[in-house]
Amino acid sequence: MAEITEQETDQRHGSVYRVAGTINIARAATTQREIDALPDPLTIDLSDINRMDTVGAWIIYRTVRDRGAKVIGASRDEVSLLKQVGEFDKPARVVPDEPHDMVAVLRELGSWVAETGETLVGLLGFFGSTLIGFGNLIRRPKKFRVNAVVQRFDVVGVRALGIIGLMSFLIGIVIAQQGSVQLAQFGAEVYTINLIGRITARELGTLMTAIMVAGRSGSAFAAQLGTMKITEEIDAMRTIGVSPIEALVIPRIISAVIMMPLLAFWSMLLALIGGGVFVWLSLSIPPLTYIQRLQEVIPLTDLWVGLIKAPVFGFIIALAGCFQGMLVQGNSEEVGSRTTTAVVQSIFLVIVLDAVFAVFFSNIGWI
C-alpha cells in the first residue's frame, strides 16, 4: 500500500493538485478528470480542504496507490480516513467456476436426488401433521372454522369457474378438430364424438382442472402462508395457542377436496359443449344426435373415474401448496421461490397419481 504522509515535498518538478472546499461524491467525476489530466510526479495539497467524504478519500487513495502521488497538508482526521479506506482495499475472493465434467454432473444429480428425497420426507411429515390436525378437530368440533372453509370455497371454486370453463371449452374444440382431421383419413369422422366423450370424461376434464387449480389456488396457498411466515403471523398464532395447521391448512385442504369434483364436472361439461359446437358447425352433426351418441359411447365408469380422481388431486394440490408456504424463511424472494416450487410439485404429483390411477382402474376392469 502506498504511503500517505503529511510532509511537504519539493514542488519544483511535477504538478500540484490543490483541493479547495469540498471533495465528495457530488464532485467525484470532476475531481477524477482533473487528477487524470495532470502529469506525474503528482502532489495533492489538502491544506485548504473543508470536508472530504469516503468517495473523495477513495479517489485520493487510489491516486496515491496507482501513481505514487504524495499527499500534503492533510489534517489528522483526513489522514485517518485515507488510511481506513486503504485498509479495505483488498481483492475480492472469486470462486472459480466448477469444471463441467462428468464428476460435476454426477454431483449435481446426487444433490438433486437428495433434495427430492428430503422434500418427499418433509411432505410426508406435513401430511402426518395434517392428519393430527384433522383428529384434533374431530375431537373438538367447536374449533372448526366454517367461515374460513366457506371463504375458500369462493376463492378455489366460484372464482375459478370462468377460466376453467373457457379453457375446457377451447380444449373440447381442439380435441374435436384434431380428432376429425385424423379420422377423416379413414372416413370415420363420426367417431370424433367417441374421442371427445371418452378422453374428456375419463382423463382431460379432471387433469386439466387439476393443473389449473395448481397454478391458481396452489400458488395462492403457498404465497399466502409464506407471507404470513415472513410477517411472523404464524409465530404469533402459535404464541396465543392457535394451531396454524387447524386454522390455515385444513380449511384450504377441505375446500380444495370438495371443490375439485365440482370443478372437474364443470370442465367435462364445457369441454363436451365445445366439442359439440365444433362437430355441429364443421361436421354437420346436429346437437341432438351428438348428445345421443355421447350417452351411447361414454360408460358410467368413465365419469366415476374422473370424479374419483378429482378430490385426491385437490388434496395433493392443497397439501403441496401449504407445505411449501410453511417452509418460507427469510425474505420475500423466498416466497416467490416456494410458490414456484409448489406449482411444479403439485403438477408433478398430479401427473404421477394420474398414471397410478390409470393402471389401477385398468387392472380392476374400468377401461
URVENTA-V551421 format. One record per residue. N is the residue number from 1. PHI is phi in degrees with one decimal (* if undefined). NEAR is the number of other ideal C-beta (glycine too) atoms within 12 Angstrom. D_FIRST is the distance of its C-alpha to the first C-alpha in whole Angstrom. Layout:
BEGIN
n:N phi:PHI near:NEAR d_first:D_FIRST
n:N phi:PHI near:NEAR d_first:D_FIRST
END
This chain:
BEGIN
n:1 phi:* near:17 d_first:0
n:2 phi:-65.0 near:23 d_first:4
n:3 phi:-83.3 near:18 d_first:6
n:4 phi:-110.5 near:33 d_first:9
n:5 phi:-134.9 near:21 d_first:13
n:6 phi:-100.4 near:23 d_first:16
n:7 phi:-75.3 near:14 d_first:18
n:8 phi:-69.3 near:15 d_first:20
n:9 phi:-124.6 near:23 d_first:19
n:10 phi:-73.9 near:12 d_first:22
n:11 phi:-101.4 near:18 d_first:23
n:12 phi:-74.4 near:9 d_first:26
n:13 phi:-123.9 near:13 d_first:24
n:14 phi:86.0 near:19 d_first:22
n:15 phi:-128.8 near:24 d_first:22
n:16 phi:-124.4 near:28 d_first:21
n:17 phi:-109.7 near:37 d_first:21
n:18 phi:-98.4 near:23 d_first:23
n:19 phi:-98.8 near:33 d_first:23
n:20 phi:-120.5 near:16 d_first:26
n:21 phi:95.3 near:17 d_first:27
n:22 phi:-121.2 near:20 d_first:25
n:23 phi:-123.8 near:39 d_first:22
n:24 phi:-144.6 near:24 d_first:23
n:25 phi:-64.7 near:19 d_first:23
n:26 phi:-68.0 near:14 d_first:27
n:27 phi:-104.9 near:23 d_first:25
n:28 phi:-61.7 near:23 d_first:22
n:29 phi:-64.4 near:16 d_first:24
n:30 phi:-64.0 near:19 d_first:25
n:31 phi:-60.7 near:33 d_first:22
n:32 phi:-64.2 near:22 d_first:20
n:33 phi:-65.0 near:13 d_first:23
n:34 phi:-64.0 near:21 d_first:23
n:35 phi:-67.5 near:33 d_first:20
n:36 phi:-64.2 near:20 d_first:20
n:37 phi:-78.9 near:13 d_first:23
n:38 phi:-89.1 near:22 d_first:22
n:39 phi:-80.2 near:15 d_first:21
n:40 phi:-85.9 near:19 d_first:18
n:41 phi:-73.3 near:21 d_first:18
n:42 phi:-116.1 near:30 d_first:17
n:43 phi:-121.1 near:35 d_first:17
n:44 phi:-107.5 near:44 d_first:17
n:45 phi:-101.3 near:27 d_first:20
n:46 phi:-107.1 near:39 d_first:20
n:47 phi:-65.1 near:20 d_first:23
n:48 phi:-100.9 near:20 d_first:25
n:49 phi:-76.5 near:32 d_first:24
n:50 phi:-99.5 near:17 d_first:26
n:51 phi:-153.0 near:23 d_first:24
n:52 phi:-140.8 near:35 d_first:21
n:53 phi:-97.1 near:24 d_first:20
n:54 phi:-65.0 near:21 d_first:18
n:55 phi:-63.7 near:23 d_first:18
n:56 phi:-61.8 near:35 d_first:18
n:57 phi:-63.5 near:38 d_first:15
n:58 phi:-66.1 near:27 d_first:13
n:59 phi:-62.9 near:37 d_first:14
n:60 phi:-64.3 near:44 d_first:13
n:61 phi:-62.5 near:35 d_first:9
n:62 phi:-64.4 near:27 d_first:10
n:63 phi:-66.5 near:35 d_first:12
n:64 phi:-64.7 near:34 d_first:9
n:65 phi:-68.5 near:20 d_first:6
n:66 phi:-87.3 near:19 d_first:10
n:67 phi:-114.7 near:25 d_first:12
n:68 phi:68.6 near:20 d_first:10
n:69 phi:-69.4 near:34 d_first:12
n:70 phi:-107.7 near:32 d_first:13
n:71 phi:-113.0 near:42 d_first:14
n:72 phi:-127.3 near:30 d_first:17
n:73 phi:74.8 near:28 d_first:20
n:74 phi:-81.9 near:33 d_first:18
n:75 phi:-76.1 near:19 d_first:20
n:76 phi:-61.8 near:13 d_first:19
n:77 phi:-64.6 near:18 d_first:19
n:78 phi:-68.8 near:34 d_first:17
n:79 phi:-63.3 near:27 d_first:14
n:80 phi:-63.0 near:17 d_first:15
n:81 phi:-65.1 near:31 d_first:15
n:82 phi:-62.6 near:40 d_first:11
n:83 phi:-69.6 near:25 d_first:10
n:84 phi:-65.7 near:18 d_first:12
n:85 phi:-62.3 near:29 d_first:11
n:86 phi:-63.8 near:24 d_first:7
n:87 phi:-64.7 near:14 d_first:9
n:88 phi:-93.5 near:16 d_first:11
n:89 phi:-84.1 near:19 d_first:9
n:90 phi:-126.0 near:9 d_first:10
n:91 phi:-64.4 near:6 d_first:13
n:92 phi:-72.3 near:7 d_first:16
n:93 phi:-77.8 near:6 d_first:19
n:94 phi:-107.5 near:6 d_first:21
n:95 phi:-80.9 near:6 d_first:25
n:96 phi:-66.3 near:6 d_first:26
n:97 phi:-64.4 near:8 d_first:30
n:98 phi:-72.2 near:11 d_first:33
n:99 phi:-66.1 near:10 d_first:35
n:100 phi:-88.3 near:11 d_first:38
n:101 phi:-110.9 near:11 d_first:40
n:102 phi:-65.1 near:10 d_first:43
n:103 phi:-63.5 near:12 d_first:42
n:104 phi:-64.4 near:14 d_first:40
n:105 phi:-63.9 near:14 d_first:43
n:106 phi:-65.0 near:13 d_first:45
n:107 phi:-63.5 near:16 d_first:42
n:108 phi:-65.2 near:16 d_first:42
n:109 phi:-63.8 near:14 d_first:46
n:110 phi:-63.5 near:14 d_first:46
n:111 phi:-62.1 near:14 d_first:43
n:112 phi:-66.1 near:14 d_first:46
n:113 phi:-63.7 near:14 d_first:49
n:114 phi:-63.6 near:14 d_first:47
n:115 phi:-65.3 near:16 d_first:47
n:116 phi:-63.6 near:19 d_first:50
n:117 phi:-62.2 near:14 d_first:52
n:118 phi:-63.9 near:15 d_first:50
n:119 phi:-65.1 near:25 d_first:51
n:120 phi:-64.6 near:20 d_first:54
n:121 phi:-63.0 near:15 d_first:54
n:122 phi:-63.5 near:22 d_first:53
n:123 phi:-65.3 near:29 d_first:56
n:124 phi:-65.2 near:17 d_first:58
n:125 phi:-63.7 near:19 d_first:57
n:126 phi:-67.1 near:31 d_first:57
n:127 phi:-61.8 near:25 d_first:61
n:128 phi:-63.1 near:17 d_first:62
n:129 phi:-62.2 near:26 d_first:60
n:130 phi:-66.5 near:34 d_first:62
n:131 phi:-63.1 near:21 d_first:66
n:132 phi:-62.8 near:19 d_first:65
n:133 phi:-62.7 near:32 d_first:65
n:134 phi:-61.4 near:26 d_first:68
n:135 phi:-62.0 near:18 d_first:70
n:136 phi:-64.4 near:21 d_first:69
n:137 phi:-70.2 near:27 d_first:70
n:138 phi:-67.0 near:15 d_first:73
n:139 phi:-72.4 near:13 d_first:74
n:140 phi:-127.6 near:13 d_first:73
n:141 phi:-61.3 near:13 d_first:74
n:142 phi:-65.3 near:11 d_first:73
n:143 phi:-81.7 near:22 d_first:70
n:144 phi:-70.8 near:22 d_first:70
n:145 phi:-96.9 near:25 d_first:68
n:146 phi:-65.9 near:17 d_first:71
n:147 phi:-61.6 near:13 d_first:69
n:148 phi:-65.5 near:24 d_first:66
n:149 phi:-66.8 near:29 d_first:68
n:150 phi:-62.9 near:19 d_first:70
n:151 phi:-62.9 near:20 d_first:67
n:152 phi:-69.0 near:36 d_first:65
n:153 phi:-55.5 near:28 d_first:69
n:154 phi:-65.4 near:18 d_first:68
n:155 phi:-71.3 near:26 d_first:65
n:156 phi:-77.4 near:38 d_first:65
n:157 phi:-101.0 near:35 d_first:69
n:158 phi:-61.6 near:21 d_first:70
n:159 phi:-74.2 near:22 d_first:67
n:160 phi:-94.6 near:36 d_first:66
n:161 phi:-59.8 near:28 d_first:70
n:162 phi:-62.7 near:17 d_first:69
n:163 phi:-68.8 near:25 d_first:66
n:164 phi:-69.1 near:38 d_first:68
n:165 phi:-63.5 near:29 d_first:71
n:166 phi:-63.5 near:21 d_first:70
n:167 phi:-60.0 near:30 d_first:68
n:168 phi:-66.9 near:39 d_first:71
n:169 phi:-59.2 near:31 d_first:73
n:170 phi:-69.3 near:24 d_first:71
n:171 phi:-64.5 near:35 d_first:71
n:172 phi:-59.0 near:40 d_first:74
n:173 phi:-64.9 near:30 d_first:75
n:174 phi:-63.4 near:24 d_first:72
n:175 phi:-60.6 near:36 d_first:74
n:176 phi:-63.8 near:39 d_first:77
n:177 phi:-66.6 near:26 d_first:76
n:178 phi:-66.5 near:20 d_first:75
n:179 phi:-64.9 near:33 d_first:77
n:180 phi:-66.0 near:32 d_first:80
n:181 phi:-62.1 near:19 d_first:79
n:182 phi:-72.5 near:17 d_first:78
n:183 phi:-72.3 near:23 d_first:82
n:184 phi:-64.2 near:17 d_first:83
n:185 phi:-64.4 near:11 d_first:83
n:186 phi:-110.8 near:13 d_first:86
n:187 phi:66.1 near:10 d_first:88
n:188 phi:-121.9 near:17 d_first:87
n:189 phi:-59.6 near:25 d_first:85
n:190 phi:-63.3 near:23 d_first:87
n:191 phi:-77.1 near:25 d_first:85
n:192 phi:-58.0 near:37 d_first:82
n:193 phi:-63.8 near:38 d_first:84
n:194 phi:-59.8 near:30 d_first:83
n:195 phi:-63.0 near:36 d_first:80
n:196 phi:-61.4 near:46 d_first:79
n:197 phi:-63.5 near:38 d_first:81
n:198 phi:-74.2 near:32 d_first:80
n:199 phi:-69.8 near:32 d_first:76
n:200 phi:-75.3 near:46 d_first:75
n:201 phi:-70.6 near:39 d_first:77
n:202 phi:-88.6 near:36 d_first:76
n:203 phi:-123.9 near:34 d_first:72
n:204 phi:-65.6 near:37 d_first:71
n:205 phi:-57.7 near:50 d_first:72
n:206 phi:-73.6 near:45 d_first:70
n:207 phi:-66.0 near:37 d_first:67
n:208 phi:-66.4 near:40 d_first:66
n:209 phi:-63.9 near:49 d_first:67
n:210 phi:-62.0 near:47 d_first:65
n:211 phi:-65.5 near:35 d_first:62
n:212 phi:-66.4 near:41 d_first:62
n:213 phi:-66.6 near:51 d_first:62
n:214 phi:-62.9 near:42 d_first:59
n:215 phi:-72.7 near:28 d_first:57
n:216 phi:-95.9 near:34 d_first:59
n:217 phi:-88.5 near:45 d_first:60
n:218 phi:-60.6 near:48 d_first:57
n:219 phi:-66.4 near:35 d_first:54
n:220 phi:-64.7 near:33 d_first:55
n:221 phi:-60.0 near:45 d_first:56
n:222 phi:-63.8 near:43 d_first:53
n:223 phi:-67.2 near:30 d_first:51
n:224 phi:-64.2 near:36 d_first:53
n:225 phi:-68.1 near:39 d_first:52
n:226 phi:-64.3 near:37 d_first:49
n:227 phi:-64.6 near:25 d_first:48
n:228 phi:-65.8 near:26 d_first:50
n:229 phi:-65.5 near:31 d_first:48
n:230 phi:-65.3 near:25 d_first:45
n:231 phi:-81.2 near:17 d_first:47
n:232 phi:65.1 near:15 d_first:48
n:233 phi:-68.5 near:22 d_first:52
n:234 phi:-67.4 near:29 d_first:53
n:235 phi:-62.6 near:16 d_first:51
n:236 phi:-65.0 near:15 d_first:53
n:237 phi:-62.8 near:22 d_first:56
n:238 phi:-64.0 near:19 d_first:56
n:239 phi:-62.9 near:12 d_first:55
n:240 phi:-89.7 near:12 d_first:59
n:241 phi:89.3 near:11 d_first:60
n:242 phi:-100.0 near:19 d_first:61
n:243 phi:-78.9 near:26 d_first:60
n:244 phi:-61.6 near:31 d_first:58
n:245 phi:-62.2 near:34 d_first:60
n:246 phi:-71.9 near:34 d_first:63
n:247 phi:-87.1 near:29 d_first:62
n:248 phi:-115.2 near:39 d_first:60
n:249 phi:-79.8 near:43 d_first:60
n:250 phi:-61.5 near:36 d_first:64
n:251 phi:-57.6 near:37 d_first:65
n:252 phi:-70.2 near:45 d_first:63
n:253 phi:-65.9 near:41 d_first:64
n:254 phi:-61.6 near:34 d_first:68
n:255 phi:-64.0 near:41 d_first:68
n:256 phi:-67.3 near:46 d_first:66
n:257 phi:-64.9 near:33 d_first:69
n:258 phi:-76.8 near:24 d_first:72
n:259 phi:-79.8 near:41 d_first:71
n:260 phi:-60.5 near:44 d_first:70
n:261 phi:-60.8 near:30 d_first:73
n:262 phi:-67.2 near:29 d_first:74
n:263 phi:-66.1 near:46 d_first:72
n:264 phi:-64.4 near:46 d_first:72
n:265 phi:-64.4 near:29 d_first:76
n:266 phi:-59.9 near:36 d_first:75
n:267 phi:-64.8 near:44 d_first:73
n:268 phi:-58.8 near:43 d_first:76
n:269 phi:-61.4 near:29 d_first:78
n:270 phi:-68.5 near:32 d_first:76
n:271 phi:-66.2 near:44 d_first:75
n:272 phi:-65.5 near:43 d_first:79
n:273 phi:-65.5 near:30 d_first:80
n:274 phi:-61.6 near:32 d_first:77
n:275 phi:-64.2 near:47 d_first:79
n:276 phi:-64.8 near:34 d_first:82
n:277 phi:-62.0 near:24 d_first:81
n:278 phi:-67.1 near:34 d_first:80
n:279 phi:-66.1 near:37 d_first:83
n:280 phi:-69.4 near:23 d_first:86
n:281 phi:-80.8 near:18 d_first:84
n:282 phi:-97.1 near:21 d_first:83
n:283 phi:-103.8 near:29 d_first:86
n:284 phi:59.4 near:14 d_first:89
n:285 phi:-96.7 near:27 d_first:89
n:286 phi:-64.8 near:16 d_first:90
n:287 phi:-58.7 near:21 d_first:89
n:288 phi:-64.0 near:12 d_first:92
n:289 phi:-63.0 near:18 d_first:92
n:290 phi:-60.2 near:34 d_first:88
n:291 phi:-65.1 near:23 d_first:88
n:292 phi:-63.0 near:16 d_first:91
n:293 phi:-66.5 near:27 d_first:89
n:294 phi:-60.3 near:33 d_first:86
n:295 phi:-62.4 near:18 d_first:89
n:296 phi:-78.8 near:16 d_first:90
n:297 phi:-96.8 near:25 d_first:87
n:298 phi:-96.6 near:30 d_first:85
n:299 phi:-71.8 near:21 d_first:86
n:300 phi:-63.0 near:14 d_first:85
n:301 phi:-63.3 near:19 d_first:83
n:302 phi:-62.7 near:29 d_first:80
n:303 phi:-64.2 near:29 d_first:80
n:304 phi:-66.0 near:22 d_first:80
n:305 phi:-59.9 near:35 d_first:77
n:306 phi:-64.7 near:45 d_first:75
n:307 phi:-76.7 near:29 d_first:76
n:308 phi:-71.4 near:25 d_first:75
n:309 phi:-70.2 near:38 d_first:72
n:310 phi:-58.5 near:41 d_first:71
n:311 phi:-64.8 near:30 d_first:70
n:312 phi:-66.1 near:30 d_first:68
n:313 phi:-61.9 near:44 d_first:66
n:314 phi:-61.2 near:45 d_first:66
n:315 phi:-63.3 near:37 d_first:65
n:316 phi:-64.6 near:39 d_first:62
n:317 phi:-63.4 near:48 d_first:60
n:318 phi:-66.2 near:49 d_first:60
n:319 phi:-63.3 near:43 d_first:59
n:320 phi:-65.8 near:50 d_first:56
n:321 phi:-63.5 near:49 d_first:55
n:322 phi:-66.6 near:50 d_first:56
n:323 phi:-61.4 near:41 d_first:54
n:324 phi:-67.5 near:41 d_first:51
n:325 phi:-63.7 near:41 d_first:51
n:326 phi:-73.4 near:38 d_first:51
n:327 phi:-88.4 near:30 d_first:48
n:328 phi:-62.8 near:34 d_first:45
n:329 phi:-144.0 near:19 d_first:42
n:330 phi:93.9 near:14 d_first:39
n:331 phi:-138.1 near:15 d_first:39
n:332 phi:-68.9 near:17 d_first:42
n:333 phi:-62.7 near:14 d_first:40
n:334 phi:-64.7 near:24 d_first:42
n:335 phi:-62.8 near:31 d_first:45
n:336 phi:-62.6 near:22 d_first:45
n:337 phi:-64.1 near:23 d_first:44
n:338 phi:-69.4 near:37 d_first:47
n:339 phi:-64.8 near:35 d_first:49
n:340 phi:-61.3 near:24 d_first:49
n:341 phi:-61.2 near:32 d_first:49
n:342 phi:-62.7 near:43 d_first:52
n:343 phi:-65.8 near:33 d_first:54
n:344 phi:-62.7 near:26 d_first:53
n:345 phi:-63.5 near:36 d_first:54
n:346 phi:-62.9 near:41 d_first:57
n:347 phi:-63.4 near:30 d_first:58
n:348 phi:-60.4 near:25 d_first:58
n:349 phi:-65.6 near:34 d_first:60
n:350 phi:-62.9 near:40 d_first:63
n:351 phi:-67.7 near:25 d_first:63
n:352 phi:-62.1 near:21 d_first:63
n:353 phi:-65.1 near:29 d_first:66
n:354 phi:-63.1 near:32 d_first:68
n:355 phi:-65.8 near:17 d_first:68
n:356 phi:-63.3 near:18 d_first:69
n:357 phi:-62.5 near:30 d_first:71
n:358 phi:-60.8 near:22 d_first:73
n:359 phi:-67.0 near:14 d_first:73
n:360 phi:-63.2 near:18 d_first:75
n:361 phi:-68.1 near:23 d_first:77
n:362 phi:-68.7 near:15 d_first:78
n:363 phi:-70.3 near:11 d_first:79
n:364 phi:-90.4 near:14 d_first:81
n:365 phi:92.6 near:10 d_first:83
n:366 phi:-90.0 near:21 d_first:82
n:367 phi:-104.3 near:15 d_first:81
END
